[in-house]
Amino acid sequence: MLPVVAVHGGAGHIPKERAELSTIGVKEAARTGYAILQKGGSAMDAVVEAVALMENNPRFNAGRGSVLNVKGEVEMDAMVMDGRTLDSGAVSAVRRIANPVHLARLVMEKTKHLCLTAEGASKFARSMGVPEVPEESLITDYAKMRWKKNLNPDANPVECQMGKMGTVGAVAVDKDGNIACATSTGGMLNKMEGRVGDTPCVGCGGYADNNIGAVSPTGHGEAIMKVTLSRLILFHMEQGMCYKISKTPEEASDLALTYMKERVDGLGGVVVVDSKGNYAARFSSKQMSWAAAQQGELHYGLYRGEHFVEPVQENMQ
């Protein structure tokens, strides 16, 4: 069953003209992460590089392609977590960084803190030699169009946000049984300046524990934070192990997503792995682009109940 990597590219309703490109993007990210694992790379290496690839893809709401805040600017959040040590690193409201997930990993590995924000994160990036990029290089015409459309006082950014450009994330278990997660986002469409969502918050925007598994979510950040979605899913899995009542990643995900919908009317999705290498991609929204690689096969889908399989080596150079 090992190694395994699973990625997502955002939950919600993805316009037809962007759906195919979103699926291609998550498949490429899963292949990238799996290739690292197959060569003996760590789960952390795999999730970070899978997410970085999606940050570089303008079809997703992370890195290049991030949505814009109310002022028409890019502010991004990202986090990573190591299931072996429970170490974590995150950044919030960062600007002019091409790959916030790389910066989040540096926070974990080079500081005593779990999260750095805004200008403090920028100063740390400069001290680590992380280059700044022009903000214009992170803004797409599509993001500009949606920003202008949602300046209307009657617009509903939460409803419009869902899935049209998606938060990205990955979970993995490597050959040694170590587990990791990573999540990255541009945040909520037309958000207030300085707004921070679930992504950089441990237990909300991700969680990884070698003893249980790992989660990376997507959806309405405020709802995810209210129910600490990632840790809630692992709680269900952990309870199943403790009381010998099996809770698979799929069952635990469905329980938590149902609770989030019923308790706070929040929609979202997750990719999950357990310590044995079982994975799940579950969502309460209409769609979520996802892909997973395991035992030489690439699994992927977009709609609920959709599950395609092809050789993981297909189209790889």
N, C-alpha and C positions, 0 to 999 in steps of 0.2 A: 504493500500500500504506500510505502514511502519511497521517494519524496512526493509531495503534492503542493500545488499552489493554486489558489482561486482568487479571481479579481472581479471587481465590478466597476461600471462606468456611470452609475447614476440611476436612481429610481424615479418613476413618474410616468409621464406621457411624452414619448419621443416622436417628433414629427417624422413622417414617412421618409422625407428627403434626407434626414440625418440618421435614421435608424441603422441602415446598412453600414454606414461609416463608423458608427459607434460600435457595432458588433465586430467589425474588422479591427478596430482599435483595441478592444479587450482581448481578442484572440491573440493579437500580436504581443500584448503585454504578458499574457499567460505563457506564451511560448518563450518569451525572454526570461521570465522568472524560472521556468522549468529547466531551461538550458543551463542556468547558473547552478541549480540544484543537482542536475545530472552530473555536472563536473565537480561535485563535492563542495559547492559553495554553501554558505549558511542561509538559513531561513531569512535572516535580516537582510543579507545581500539581495536575495531574490525579491522580497517585497519592496525594498527601496528602489531597485532598478525597474521593476514592473510599474510602480507608481510614477517614477521619473519619466518613463516613456510616455505615459498618458498625460503627464504635465506638459510634455512637449507637443502634444496633439491638440490642435485648436478645436477639436470636436467636443472636448470635455471642459467642465467648469473647474479647472485647476491649472496653475501655471499659465501658459499661453492659452488664451481662450476664456480666462476667468470672467465671471460677470462683474459688472461695475457697481460701485456704491452710489449713493444719491448724488454725489458730486461728479460722477463719471470717472472715478479712479479705481484702481485695482488694489485690494487688500486681501491677502491670502493667509490661510491657516493650514498647518500640517502637523502630523504626529507619527511617531514610531514607538513600538514597545517590544521588548525582548522577553519572551516567555521563560527563559532560563533563569534570569536574575530579577525579573520584574522592573528592570531599568526602563525608563521612558524618556523621550525628548520631544518637545513640541515648540512651535512658533505660532504666533497669532498676529493678525493685522500687519503682515510684512509686505513691503513694497519693493519693486524693482529686483526681485530675485527670480531667476528662471525656474529653479527647482527647489521650492520650499522643503520638500521631503529630505533633500540632502542636508539642508540647514538644521532640520529637526534632529537628524541623526547626529550631527555635530554637537548639538545641545546635550544629547544623551551621553555622548562619549567624551566630551571635552569640558563639561561644566558639572557643578554639583547641583544644578537646578533641573527642573522638569520642563519649564516653559519660559520662553522669552518673548516679549511682545514689542511690536511697533519699532520705534527708533532704537530701543535697547537691542532688539534682535538684529537690526541693521548694523549697529556698531560691532556686535559680535561677529556678524558675517564678514565685515571688513577685516577684523582682527584674524579671522581664519583664512583670509585670502579668497573668499567667495566673491566673484565679480558681480557688480551691479549691472543691470541691463536697462536700456531705455524703457520707460513705462509703455511707450507706444508699441514696443515689440510684443507686449503681452495682451494687447487689445485688438480684437478682431472686429471686422465690420458687422458681423452678426451680433456681437456683444453690444456694440454701439446702437444698433437698431433696436434691440430689446430694451436697452436703457432708456432711450428716448420715448419708446412706446409706453413704458411704465412710469414716466414722470407725471402722467395724467392722474389727478387726484382720485379718480374713480378706479384706478388700476388695482389689482390684487397681486402683488409681487410673489406671495407664497404660492398661490394657485398657478401663476405663470411660471414660477421657478421649477416646479416639479418635473424634473427629467428632461427638460428641453436642452439643457447642457448639464452634464452630471458630475457631481463629486466623484472622485476615484479612490479606490482602495484595494488592498491585497492582504491575504493571509497565506501562511505557508508552514509546512513542517519539513525539515531537511532530513538527510539520511541518518543523522545522529539523534533524531527525535526532538530537536530543538524547534521551538515555535516562535513566530513573529507576526506582527501586523504593521501596516502603514496605511494612512489615510491622508488625502490632500484635497483642498477645495478653495475656490474663489469666494465661497460664502453665498449669502442670499442676494438675489437680484434687487438692486436699488436700496440696499440696506443703509442704515445710518452709518455715518463715519465712525469707525472704531468698534462697530459691532463684532463680537466674537461668537461663533456658533459652537456646535458640539465637537467638531473635529479635533481641536488641540486639548480637549478635556479627557483625562484618563478615565476609562469606564463608560464614557459616552461615545466619543469618536473612535474608539478602539480599545481593545484589551487583549493581552496575550499572557498565558500562564501554561508552562510546560505540563503541569499536572492536570490541566483541563482541556485547553484549546485556545483558539483566537477568533476574534470577530472584527470586521470592519464594516461600518454601516453607511447608509446614504439616506437622505430624506430631509424632512423639515427639522433643522437643528434644534430649535427650541423644544420641540416635542421629544426628540431623542434625549436631550439633557434632562427633561423632567422625569423620565423613567430610567435614566442611566442604562440605555438599551444594551450596550455591549456587555456590561457586567451582569445585567439581568439574564441574558442568554446563557452566559457561562454559569450563573447561579443555578439555572434549571439543569444544565448538564452535570454540574457538581453534585446537586442533590440526588440526581439519578444514580450517580456512582456511589454515593455514601449509603443510600438506602436500597441498593441493588434493584432499583426500578429504572430501567434503562431509559434515558432521554437522549436521543440522537441529536446531532446538530440540527437536523431538519425539524424535529419535534420541538426542541427548545426555541428555535427561531420563530416558529409559528405561534407558540405560546406568548412570547414576548411581543411580537408584532401585533397580535390580536389585542393584548393588554394595552399597548400604546394607542391603538385605534379606539378602543372602548373608553379608556381613561382620559385621554387628552386629545382625541380626534386627530391623531397624527398618522401620516402614511410614510412608509419608508421601505428599505430593503437592506439585506446583509449578505455577506459571504462569511462562512464559518468553517473552521476545521477543528477536529478533536485530536487528542494526542496519539490516536491510532492511525490517523490519516484519512478518516472519513470527512467528507466536506459537504456543505450545503450552500445553495444560493436561493434565498427565499425573499419574497417581497409582497407587500400589501397594496402597492400601487399597481397601475395598469401594466407597466413595463419596468424592466431593469436589465440593462445589458450586462452579461456576466460570461466568464469563461473559466475553466479549470483544466489543469493538466496533471495527469496521473497515469502511471503504468503504460506510457507510450501513447496515450490517447488524449485528444483535446475535446473537452465537453463545453458546450456553449448554448446560450438561448437569449431570448428577449422578452417573450410573453410568458405568463404563468402556464405551467405545464409543458412548455417547449424545452426540448432537450435533444440537441444534435451531437453527433460524435464523428470525429475524423482523426486520422493519424496525426500525432503532434508534430511529426517531421514535415508534414505537407507544406510546401511553399517556403520551407526554411532553406537558407543558403548554407 
